[in-house]
């Protein structure tokens, strides 16, 4: 199934993917999702926030169901597994259950959440944040991409109704449990399949360093007000102070105005990603870096600890040779974390990543490990929905 979509949004020069939310690549992937649902006789629809659902059974009639899935968008120049592996594995797990003659006692759905990465509009997990009411719909409609287009304008151009964005209690009422399968994004998992215990608290902040534009050649150093220097100091400080705090901090995106090679900038805008095992340490780091800049918090996700009873049950079911699957925390954010914070019983399965590379073209999972993930997910779905052959 991943081979079917491996060329969508792929950069032939680098091998990386650009699958921004609501881009042409994203629209093609949405069609692929709907086609996969139709092939299996699943009832699919797009909710008011752009999330996709494909149901085996009717949650309106049968009650809340078990939902699995992930996302199909990517970071820019991202890998092939982050997101799509979870969606493809969800469809494959249903195929496996049906092949065994399994009949669930409750509905099962495959979900694809929109704009999980936040690559285009800056806020991660937009679809699940809107669904659960974490993201204000007015703010969401006003988010702008690098070309200045607002999310509201983009949705209108794609034939959607931005006025309908917002918390969706009807859709939420259909989600009894959520289980997300995802490629592991580090080197911590040695077994083919693992289970998440928690997600580190993390956030994104915009730093605006202001100065005065002037000529690069004729302006003496003592007469310069160069915001690039303040930015450079912040980059170095982020690394050294993050290590001191035991957290991780990265300036990964920067915009310079007026962006002339022969002029001192008037404005440097940079985005900081910071995360760590302790909220206080992350917040302290950001506060220390804020000197000399105007800082705006663009997103914050508190620490998520997955339901202990559920994760232990999932680990026992997903384990091999009678041993529970290993349980480990993750520093990466996921829609599963947003749903868990909203009170939805949630668990995560990880598939081993032998290189540990993620958010880059080198992201990888062995085919045999992906198969192990599908088998584990199918077993979890069967365990949580009862039923039988």
Buried (B, 14 or more C-beta within 10 A) or exposed (E): BBEEBEEBBBEEEEBBBBBBBBBEBBEBBBEBBBEBBEEBEBBBEBBBBBBBBBBBBEBEEBBBBBBBBBBBBBBBBBBBBBBBBBBBBBBBBBBBBBEEEBEBEBBBBBBBBBBBBBBBBBBBBBBBBBBBBBBBBEEBBBBBBEEEBBBBBBBBEBEBEBEBBBBBEEBBEBBBBBBBBBBBBBEBBEBBBBBBBBBBBBBBBBBBBBBBBBEBEEBEEEEBBBBBBBBBBBBEBBEEBBEEBEBBBBBEBBBBBEEEEEBBBBBBBBBBBBBBBBBEBBBBBBEBBBEBBEBEEBBBBEBBBBBEEBBBBBBBBBBEEEEBBBBBBBBBBBBBBBBBBBEBBBBBBBBBBEEBBBBBBEBBBEEEBBBBBBBBBBBBBBBBBEEEE
